[in-house]
Amino acid sequence: MTDATPALQFENLSVAYRVKGVSRLVLAGISLEIRKGEAYGLVGESGCGKSTAAFAALRYLPRNGAVTAGRILIDGQDIGQMAAPALRRLRRQSVAMVYQDPGKALNPSLTIGRQVQEVFELAGVPRADWAARTVEILAKVQISDPQRVMERYPHQLSGGMQQRVAIAMAIASNPTLLVLDEPTTGLDATVEAEVLDLIQHLRRELSTAILFISHNLAVIARMCDRVGVLYAGRLVEEAATAQIFNAPQHPYTAGLLSCLPQAGRSKDQAPLATIPGFLPVPGEVTRGCIFAPRCAVADDLCRSTEPARHVNDGHASKCHYPERAAALPIVARVGGPLRDTAPAGPVLHIENLSKSFGDGPERQRVLRDIGIELRKGETLGLVGESGSGKTTLARCLLGLLQPDKGSELKFAGARLAGRTSQRSRDQVKSIQIVFQNPDSALNRSHTVRRMLERTISLLVGLKGAAREARVQALTQGVRLTERHLSSMPRQLSGGLKQRVAIARAFASDPQVLICDEPTSALDVSVQAAILNLLAELQAETQVSYILISHDLGVVRYLSDRIAVMYLGQILEIGPAEAVFSGPHHPYTAALLSSAPELGAASAERVRLVGALPTTAQRPTGCVFHTRCPQSIPGLCNSKAPPQIALAAGHVIDCHLPIDALPVRR
């Protein structure tokens, strides 16, 4: 064996799942290799087989899954032929995986500290060093106060914190092959940038090979040397990253790129492009090119003859007309504005909203004097790092958490009680939420149809044919099909489950919808469809949204105004384009510079000092001064900053003079 031996190889790999006695092909004849020290990106819609490829790579397929053809080799060894002890040793010492859902990857009955320490125990690290090594690896993934986090259980952490713990466990063993299945889905921009830097450092230091699966094409473009595009279990295109993103040679790849929100283009200017139709059912027999039913340039040849694999200058594609794909415009769809009226009067009024946890000296103030007014038909984007209080604010608005005394909430001019149990039925159905993690939000024992019907019956009161019509409208609106209605959540991909959660939230005709990372689990095509759906429903019904998201491109496209939160306070609020174009609060500048942008010139990242403090460590003066690169000694650390009005509705809390505020270039 030499250094030229690939770290991972798929040789004509086919994988099938046996469902109700029928074998359904999920991967068909996949061949790829990842060299030592190379990062290989795998992209495609939910259901294309990306996660199956990841599980197959480490022989983690479920019981009903099986390799039906081909081989998988790690460092030249066929893992399909490995005995159990050798396979366990390989997983313990040489390979690691970060799963898409950290909530399932972490053991709910063990503390975080114990779970991370198990990695060092299995690696043979002396017991006396376990605690110190655990603190060190948690600090590497930007977890503040690691000692405190070690004492907690997974359910006591946010989704972003859980993902950081999962990444820490994966890199703790210094693996030579790292499989990342949506590793940054729940991470904010600054932590995502730090984690990606950490993964890049691991590549350089240990020549770690990386299989990187992500819906975030900008992250793939930043991190990967080569990219493979998977569609319905087939590898339809493969090339160097620059070739894929600058000159795609398959219409499917061009379609994915066209779905992305673009800077300067909002929901009021044009809808996003989408890929029409749906993926074929796994195992479905098709003639010709499998993408032909959804392809804008397909002809009779495409529909009758399967294309061969063409390679040109290292750029491989399975398309009869690669030159047609290269000519497709990679831009958003042109269309008229979705609405021609500005948001109306206030529907939700928040004043002096605070929320504390604990009693006595242990009391911690998570939200501090939040004041926001949400207008009818408006989208307010909430951005900030995990731990800044965004989800706590959402839960207070929903009545799931009781705000502190003195907090004032009003809905449609009427007082809004702090708890759901004290609110009227109309108030409850009028304020709904789409949670970040659909697995936790959906009832595992109900079919999709039952979940939708139950919500419609309980909150809207529709029965019979009227209820069925509503179910069908919701199903079509979120791009589900009739066959999905009879499915249980466990039978759906992460993206499909999130679509179900969105459909259920709209079932009660809400006036305010809180969207907590509503598209984090969705591929770019479905994300575009969901964002278009949200925009269209808002134009039709004047529903108001509070959008919580780490994806700043999504926030910019959908939001009318943006509020930037840090440690339970709002540091900046203003019209979306004003917040993005600047001048910014230094914290906003750091968030924007950390977010990867596809096709944008790489700007120098504003690096913050340390991690987000805990509420128990709330700094005096400006809460951001301990991490601010422009902090003024003697002022920022001792005195709360004044409010600076930059323009109509654009307000920043900062000591810096206006001409010293950062501007994005």
C-alpha positions in Angstrom: 0.0 0.0 0.0 1.3 3.5 -0.9 0.3 7.0 -0.2 -1.4 6.9 -3.7 -4.0 4.5 -2.3 -7.3 6.5 -2.0 -8.7 7.0 1.5 -12.1 6.0 0.3 -13.3 4.3 -2.9 -16.7 3.3 -4.2 -16.4 0.8 -7.0 -19.7 0.5 -9.0 -21.6 0.7 -5.7 -25.3 -0.1 -5.6 -27.3 -0.1 -2.4 -30.9 -1.2 -1.9 -33.4 -1.1 0.9 -36.0 -3.8 1.4 -39.4 -2.2 2.2 -42.5 -4.4 2.6 -40.8 -7.3 0.9 -39.7 -5.3 -2.1 -36.0 -4.4 -2.8 -35.8 -0.7 -3.7 -32.6 0.6 -5.4 -31.3 3.8 -3.7 -27.7 4.0 -5.1 -27.0 2.7 -8.6 -23.5 2.1 -9.9 -21.7 4.8 -8.0 -18.0 5.1 -8.6 -15.9 7.7 -6.9 -12.7 8.0 -4.9 -11.3 10.5 -2.3 -7.6 10.9 -2.0 -5.8 11.4 1.3 -6.1 15.0 2.4 -8.8 15.7 -0.2 -12.3 17.1 0.6 -15.0 15.7 -1.7 -18.4 17.3 -1.7 -21.6 15.4 -2.4 -24.7 17.5 -3.3 -28.2 16.8 -4.4 -31.8 17.0 -3.2 -33.1 15.2 -0.2 -33.8 11.6 -1.2 -31.0 11.4 -3.8 -29.1 9.0 -1.6 -26.4 11.2 -0.1 -26.9 10.0 3.5 -27.1 6.4 2.2 -23.7 6.9 0.6 -22.3 8.2 3.9 -23.7 5.3 5.9 -22.5 2.8 3.3 -19.0 4.3 3.5 -18.7 3.2 7.1 -20.9 0.1 6.9 -23.5 1.8 9.0 -26.5 0.8 6.8 -29.7 -0.1 8.6 -30.9 -3.7 8.8 -33.0 -3.4 5.7 -30.2 -1.9 3.7 -27.6 -3.9 1.8 -24.9 -3.4 -0.8 -26.2 -5.3 -3.8 -23.2 -4.6 -6.1 -19.7 -3.2 -6.1 -17.3 -2.6 -3.2 -16.3 0.0 -0.7 -12.6 0.4 0.2 -11.0 2.4 3.0 -7.3 2.7 2.6 -7.4 -0.2 0.1 -9.3 -2.5 2.5 -12.7 -3.9 1.5 -14.9 -3.1 4.5 -17.5 -5.5 3.3 -15.1 -8.3 3.9 -14.0 -7.1 7.3 -14.7 -9.1 10.5 -16.5 -7.3 13.3 -13.4 -6.7 15.5 -11.5 -5.2 12.6 -14.4 -3.0 11.6 -14.8 -1.8 15.2 -11.1 -1.0 15.3 -11.3 0.9 12.1 -14.2 3.0 13.3 -12.4 3.6 16.6 -9.1 4.7 15.3 -9.3 5.8 11.7 -12.8 7.0 10.6 -15.5 9.2 12.1 -18.8 10.6 11.2 -20.9 13.6 12.0 -24.6 12.9 11.5 -27.2 15.3 10.2 -29.3 15.2 13.4 -27.1 15.6 16.5 -30.1 14.9 18.7 -30.1 11.3 17.5 -26.3 11.0 17.6 -26.0 11.9 21.3 -27.1 9.6 24.1 -29.9 11.3 26.1 -29.1 9.4 29.3 -25.4 10.4 29.5 -23.9 13.8 30.3 -22.0 15.6 27.5 -18.7 15.2 29.4 -19.2 11.4 29.8 -20.0 11.0 26.1 -16.9 12.9 24.9 -14.7 11.2 27.4 -15.7 7.8 25.9 -13.9 8.8 22.7 -10.6 9.3 24.7 -11.3 6.1 26.7 -11.6 4.0 23.5 -8.5 5.7 22.1 -6.5 4.5 25.1 -5.9 7.9 26.6 -5.1 7.6 30.4 -8.1 8.2 32.6 -6.4 11.1 34.4 -6.3 13.1 31.1 -9.9 12.5 30.0 -11.4 15.6 31.6 -8.7 18.0 30.4 -8.8 16.6 26.9 -12.6 16.9 26.9 -12.4 20.6 27.9 -9.8 21.2 25.2 -11.8 19.6 22.4 -15.1 21.4 23.4 -13.2 24.7 23.4 -11.9 24.0 19.9 -15.5 24.0 18.6 -16.2 27.3 20.3 -18.3 26.1 23.2 -18.1 28.6 26.0 -17.7 27.4 29.6 -16.9 23.8 28.6 -16.8 22.7 32.3 -20.5 23.7 32.7 -21.5 22.1 29.4 -19.9 18.8 30.4 -22.4 18.5 33.3 -25.4 18.9 31.0 -27.5 16.4 29.1 -28.1 16.8 25.3 -31.7 18.0 25.8 -30.4 21.0 27.8 -28.4 22.3 24.8 -29.6 24.1 21.7 -29.5 22.4 18.3 -26.3 24.3 17.4 -24.6 23.4 20.7 -25.5 19.7 20.1 -24.0 19.8 16.7 -20.8 21.3 18.0 -20.5 18.5 20.6 -21.0 15.9 17.8 -18.3 17.5 15.7 -16.0 17.6 18.8 -16.5 13.9 19.3 -15.8 13.2 15.7 -12.5 15.1 15.5 -11.3 14.0 19.0 -9.7 10.8 17.6 -7.9 12.7 14.8 -9.5 10.5 12.1 -7.9 9.8 8.7 -11.4 9.7 7.0 -14.1 12.0 8.2 -17.6 11.7 6.9 -19.7 14.9 7.4 -23.4 14.6 6.8 -24.8 18.2 7.0 -22.3 19.1 9.8 -23.1 22.8 9.9 -26.9 22.7 9.6 -27.5 24.0 13.1 -24.6 26.4 13.4 -24.6 30.1 13.3 -22.3 31.9 10.8 -19.4 32.7 13.2 -19.3 29.2 14.7 -19.7 27.6 11.2 -16.7 29.6 10.0 -14.6 28.5 13.0 -15.7 24.8 12.6 -14.9 24.9 8.9 -11.5 26.4 9.7 -10.9 23.6 12.3 -11.8 20.9 9.7 -9.4 22.5 7.2 -6.7 22.5 9.8 -7.3 18.8 10.5 -7.0 18.2 6.7 -3.6 19.9 6.6 -2.2 18.5 9.8 -3.3 14.8 9.4 -4.0 14.6 5.7 -7.5 13.7 6.7 -9.8 12.8 3.8 -13.3 14.3 4.0 -16.6 13.2 2.4 -18.6 16.4 2.9 -22.4 16.2 2.4 -24.3 19.5 2.5 -27.3 21.4 1.2 -25.2 24.6 1.6 -23.6 25.0 -1.8 -21.5 28.0 -0.6 -20.0 25.8 2.1 -19.2 23.1 -0.4 -17.6 25.6 -2.7 -15.4 26.9 0.1 -14.4 23.5 1.6 -14.1 21.0 -1.2 -11.6 20.2 -3.9 -14.0 18.2 -6.0 -17.7 17.8 -6.1 -20.1 15.0 -7.1 -23.7 15.7 -8.0 -26.1 12.9 -7.0 -29.6 12.6 -8.5 -31.9 9.7 -7.7 -29.0 7.5 -6.7 -26.9 8.2 -9.8 -23.7 10.3 -10.0 -24.7 12.6 -12.8 -21.8 15.0 -12.7 -18.3 15.1 -11.1 -15.5 17.7 -11.4 -13.2 20.1 -9.7 -15.2 22.5 -7.5 -14.6 25.6 -9.8 -15.7 23.6 -12.9 -19.0 22.5 -11.2 -20.0 25.9 -9.9 -18.7 28.1 -12.8 -19.5 25.8 -15.8 -21.9 23.0 -14.9 -22.4 20.3 -17.6 -25.6 18.8 -16.4 -29.0 20.6 -16.3 -29.7 19.3 -12.8 -26.6 21.0 -11.4 -27.5 24.2 -13.2 -30.9 23.9 -11.7 -29.6 23.6 -8.2 -27.4 26.7 -8.6 -30.3 28.7 -10.0 -32.4 28.1 -6.9 -30.1 30.0 -4.6 -31.2 33.4 -3.2 -28.9 36.1 -4.6 -27.7 39.3 -3.0 -29.8 42.3 -3.8 -32.8 40.2 -4.9 -35.7 40.1 -2.4 -39.1 38.3 -2.3 -40.7 41.6 -3.5 -38.7 41.6 -6.7 -39.0 38.1 -8.0 -39.7 34.5 -6.9 -36.8 32.1 -6.7 -36.2 29.6 -9.4 -37.2 26.0 -8.6 -36.7 22.6 -10.3 -40.2 21.4 -11.4 -41.5 18.0 -10.5 -40.3 15.4 -8.0 -37.6 12.8 -7.6 -38.6 9.4 -8.9 -39.6 6.8 -6.2 -36.6 4.7 -5.2 -36.5 1.6 -7.4 -38.7 3.1 -10.0 -37.8 1.8 -13.5 -37.4 4.7 -16.0 -36.4 4.8 -19.6 -33.7 7.2 -20.9 -32.1 9.8 -18.7 -33.6 9.6 -15.2 -33.7 13.5 -15.0 -35.5 13.9 -18.3 -39.0 14.4 -16.7 -37.8 17.5 -14.9 -35.3 18.7 -17.4 -35.8 22.0 -19.3 -33.7 20.9 -22.3 -34.7 17.2 -22.7 -35.8 15.8 -26.0 -36.9 12.5 -27.4 -33.4 11.1 -27.2 -33.2 12.0 -23.5 -36.5 10.3 -22.8 -35.6 7.1 -24.6 -31.8 6.5 -24.2 -29.8 6.6 -21.0 -26.8 8.9 -21.5 -23.3 7.6 -21.2 -20.7 9.1 -18.9 -18.7 11.8 -20.8 -15.4 13.1 -19.5 -13.8 16.3 -20.8 -10.8 17.8 -19.1 -11.5 15.9 -15.9 -15.2 17.1 -16.0 -17.5 14.1 -16.0 -21.2 14.2 -16.7 -24.1 11.9 -17.7 -25.9 14.1 -20.2 -26.6 13.9 -23.9 -26.2 17.6 -24.3 -23.7 19.0 -21.7 -23.3 22.2 -23.8 -27.0 22.9 -23.3 -26.5 22.7 -19.5 -23.6 25.1 -19.7 -25.8 27.6 -21.5 -28.6 27.6 -19.0 -28.6 30.8 -17.0 -27.6 30.5 -13.3 -29.9 33.3 -12.1 -33.1 33.5 -10.2 -36.3 33.3 -12.2 -37.6 36.7 -13.6 -41.0 37.6 -12.4 -43.1 40.4 -11.1 -43.3 41.5 -7.5 -45.3 39.3 -5.2 -46.9 42.2 -3.4 -47.4 45.8 -4.2 -48.4 47.1 -0.8 -46.2 47.8 2.2 -46.8 46.0 5.5 -49.8 47.4 7.4 -50.3 48.4 11.1 -48.8 46.4 14.0 -50.1 42.9 14.7 -47.7 42.1 17.5 -46.3 44.5 20.0 -43.4 43.6 22.4 -42.2 45.9 25.1 -39.6 45.4 27.9 -39.7 41.6 27.3 -37.3 39.9 29.7 -36.9 36.2 30.6 -34.9 34.8 33.5 -34.2 31.3 34.7 -33.2 30.1 38.1 -33.6 31.7 41.6 -31.5 33.7 43.9 -27.8 34.0 43.1 -28.3 31.4 40.3 -30.8 33.5 38.5 -29.8 34.2 34.9 -31.4 36.8 32.6 -31.6 35.3 29.2 -33.6 38.1 27.5 -33.2 41.7 28.5 -35.7 44.4 27.8 -36.6 43.4 24.2 -38.8 45.8 22.3 -40.1 44.9 18.9 -43.2 45.8 16.8 -44.2 43.4 14.1 -46.5 44.8 11.4 -49.2 42.9 9.5 -47.8 41.3 6.4 -44.1 41.9 7.5 -41.2 39.5 7.9 -38.8 40.3 10.8 -35.6 38.3 10.6 -33.8 37.4 13.9 -30.1 36.6 13.6 -27.3 36.0 16.0 -25.2 33.2 17.4 -26.6 30.2 19.2 -27.2 31.2 22.8 -28.2 34.8 21.9 -31.8 34.2 23.0 -33.6 33.9 19.6 -35.4 30.7 20.4 -36.2 31.8 24.0 -37.8 34.9 22.5 -39.9 32.7 20.2 -41.0 30.5 23.0 -42.1 33.5 25.1 -44.2 34.8 22.1 -45.8 31.3 21.8 -46.6 31.1 25.5 -44.4 28.1 26.0 -42.3 30.2 28.5 -43.6 32.7 31.0 -41.9 36.1 30.6 -40.6 38.0 33.6 -42.9 40.4 35.4 -43.1 43.7 33.7 -43.0 42.3 30.2 -45.7 43.5 27.9 -47.1 41.5 25.0 -50.0 42.6 22.8 -51.6 40.8 19.8 -53.9 42.7 17.5 -54.1 45.4 20.2 -55.2 43.0 22.9 -53.1 41.8 25.9 -51.4 38.5 25.2 -51.1 36.3 28.3 -47.7 34.9 29.1 -48.8 31.3 29.0 -50.7 29.4 26.2 -53.1 28.0 28.8 -54.3 31.5 29.6 -54.8 32.5 25.9 -58.0 32.3 23.9 -58.4 29.7 21.2 -58.1 32.4 18.5 -54.9 33.7 19.9 -53.4 30.2 20.1 -54.2 29.3 16.5 -53.1 32.7 15.3 -49.5 32.4 16.5 -47.8 29.2 15.3 -44.3 27.9 14.9 -42.1 25.8 12.6 -39.5 24.3 14.8 -35.8 23.7 13.8 -35.9 20.0 14.4 -38.9 18.3 12.7 -38.1 15.0 14.4 -38.9 16.5 17.8 -42.0 18.3 16.5 -43.8 15.5 14.7 -45.7 12.7 16.3 -43.9 9.5 15.4 -47.1 7.4 15.7 -49.2 9.4 13.3 -49.2 9.5 9.5 -48.7 12.8 7.7 -52.4 12.8 6.9 -53.4 12.3 10.5 -51.2 15.1 11.7 -52.7 17.6 9.2 -56.3 16.5 9.8 -55.9 16.7 13.5 -54.6 20.2 13.4 -57.3 21.3 11.0 -60.0 19.8 13.1 -58.9 21.1 16.4 -57.8 24.6 15.5 -59.9 25.4 12.4 -62.9 23.2 12.9 -63.2 21.9 9.4 -64.5 18.4 8.8 -65.2 16.0 6.0 -64.7 17.3 2.4 -63.7 20.7 3.5 -60.9 19.3 5.7 -59.8 17.0 2.9 -59.6 19.9 0.5 -57.5 21.8 3.0 -55.2 18.7 3.4 -54.7 18.5 -0.4 -54.0 22.2 -0.7 -51.4 22.1 2.0 -49.8 19.0 0.6 -49.4 20.5 -2.8 -48.2 23.8 -1.4 -45.1 22.3 0.3 -44.4 19.9 -2.6 -45.5 16.7 -1.0 -47.4 14.0 -2.9 -50.4 11.8 -2.2 -48.0 8.9 -1.3 -46.4 11.0 1.4 -49.8 11.4 3.3 -49.8 7.7 4.3 -46.2 7.8 5.5 -44.9 8.0 9.1 -42.2 10.5 10.0 -39.5 7.8 10.2 -40.2 6.9 6.6 -39.3 10.4 5.4 -36.0 12.2 4.8 -35.1 15.2 6.9 -36.2 17.6 4.2 -39.5 15.9 3.8 -40.2 16.0 7.5 -39.5 19.7 7.6 -42.0 20.2 4.8 -44.6 18.3 6.8 -43.9 20.6 9.8 -44.4 23.7 7.6 -47.7 22.3 6.2 -49.0 21.6 9.8 -48.1 25.1 10.9 -50.1 26.7 8.0 -53.0 24.4 8.7 -54.6 26.8 11.3 -54.4 29.9 9.1 -52.0 31.7 11.4 -51.6 35.5 11.5 -48.1 35.3 13.0 -45.8 32.4 12.1 -42.5 32.0 13.9 -40.1 30.2 11.6 -37.2 28.8 13.7 -34.7 27.6 11.1 -37.5 26.5 8.7 -35.2 25.6 5.8 -32.1 24.3 7.6 -32.8 20.7 6.7 -33.9 21.4 3.1 -32.0 21.2 -0.1 -31.7 24.3 -2.2 -34.5 23.4 -4.7 -37.0 22.6 -1.9 -35.7 25.6 0.1 -36.5 27.8 -2.9 -40.0 26.3 -3.2 -40.7 26.9 0.6 -39.4 30.5 0.5 -41.6 31.1 -2.6 -44.5 29.5 -0.7 -43.9 31.7 2.4 -43.7 34.8 0.2 -46.8 33.9 -1.8 -48.9 33.1 1.3 -47.8 36.4 2.9 -48.8 38.3 -0.2 -52.2 36.6 -0.3 -53.1 36.6 3.4 -50.9 39.3 5.0 -49.5 36.7 7.5 -46.5 38.0 9.5 -43.3 36.1 10.0 -40.6 36.1 12.6 -37.8 34.3 10.8 -35.0 32.8 12.9 -32.2 31.6 10.7 -28.4 31.2 10.6 -28.6 31.3 6.8 -28.1 35.0 6.1 -29.0 34.6 2.4 -32.4 33.2 3.4 -32.9 36.0 5.9 -32.0 38.7 3.4 -34.3 37.3 0.7 -37.4 36.9 2.9 -37.1 39.7 5.5 -38.4 43.2 5.4 -36.5 44.1 8.6 -33.7 42.4 10.5 -32.9 42.4 14.2 -29.5 41.3 15.4 -29.4 39.7 18.8 -26.5 39.1 21.1 -26.7 37.7 24.7 -30.4 38.4 25.0 -30.3 42.0 23.7 -31.0 43.6 20.3 -27.8 45.4 19.1 -29.1 46.4 15.7 -32.5 46.6 13.9 -33.5 48.1 10.6 -34.6 47.4 7.0 -33.0 44.3 5.6 -31.0 45.9 2.9 -29.8 48.7 5.2 -28.6 46.1 7.7 -26.7 44.2 5.0 -25.2 47.2 3.2 -24.1 49.0 6.4 -22.9 50.8 8.3 -23.1 47.9 10.7 -22.8 47.2 14.4 -19.3 45.5 14.8 -21.2 42.3 15.7 -23.3 42.4 12.6 -20.2 43.0 10.5 -18.7 39.8 12.1 -21.8 37.7 11.2 -21.9 38.9 7.6 -18.2 38.4 7.0 -18.3 34.8 8.4 -21.2 33.7 6.1 -19.9 31.9 2.9 -21.4 33.3 -0.3 -21.3 31.5 -3.6 -19.7 33.5 -6.3 -18.8 36.4 -4.1 -15.3 37.7 -3.8 -13.7 36.4 -0.6 -13.5 39.3 2.0 -11.4 39.3 5.1 -13.3 37.8 7.9 -13.9 39.8 11.1 -12.7 37.4 13.8 -14.2 37.7 17.2 -12.2 37.1 20.4 -13.3 34.0 22.3 -16.8 32.5 22.4 -20.2 33.9 23.3 -20.3 34.5 27.1 -22.9 32.8 29.1 -25.7 34.8 30.8 -24.0 34.1 34.1 -20.9 35.9 32.7 -22.8 38.9 31.2 -20.3 41.7 30.7 -20.8 45.1 32.1 -21.2 48.1 29.9 -21.7 47.0 26.3 -22.4 43.3 26.3 -20.3 42.8 23.2 -17.2 44.6 24.3 -15.3 41.4 25.4 -15.3 40.2 21.8 -15.4 43.4 19.8 -12.4 44.2 17.6 -13.2 47.9 17.9 -13.8 48.1 21.6 -12.9 51.4 23.3 -11.1 50.8 26.6 -12.5 52.5 29.6 -15.8 53.3 27.8 -17.3 50.1 26.3 -16.6 48.0 29.4 -18.1 50.5 31.8 -21.1 52.2 30.2 -24.1 50.9 28.3 -24.0 52.2 24.6 -26.4 54.8 23.3 -28.8 54.2 20.5 -27.6 55.6 17.1 -30.3 56.3 14.5 -28.6 55.8 11.1 -31.7 56.3 9.0 -35.4 55.8 9.2 -35.9 52.7 11.4 -32.2 51.7 11.4 -30.9 51.8 14.9 -27.6 50.6 16.4 -26.5 50.3 20.0 -22.9 51.3 19.9 -20.3 53.8 21.4 -18.5 54.1 18.0 -19.1 57.3 16.0 -21.0 56.8 12.8 -18.0 57.3 10.6 -16.1 54.5 12.5 -18.8 51.9 12.1 -17.7 49.0 9.8 -19.1 48.9 6.2 -19.1 45.8 4.1 -16.9 46.0 1.1 
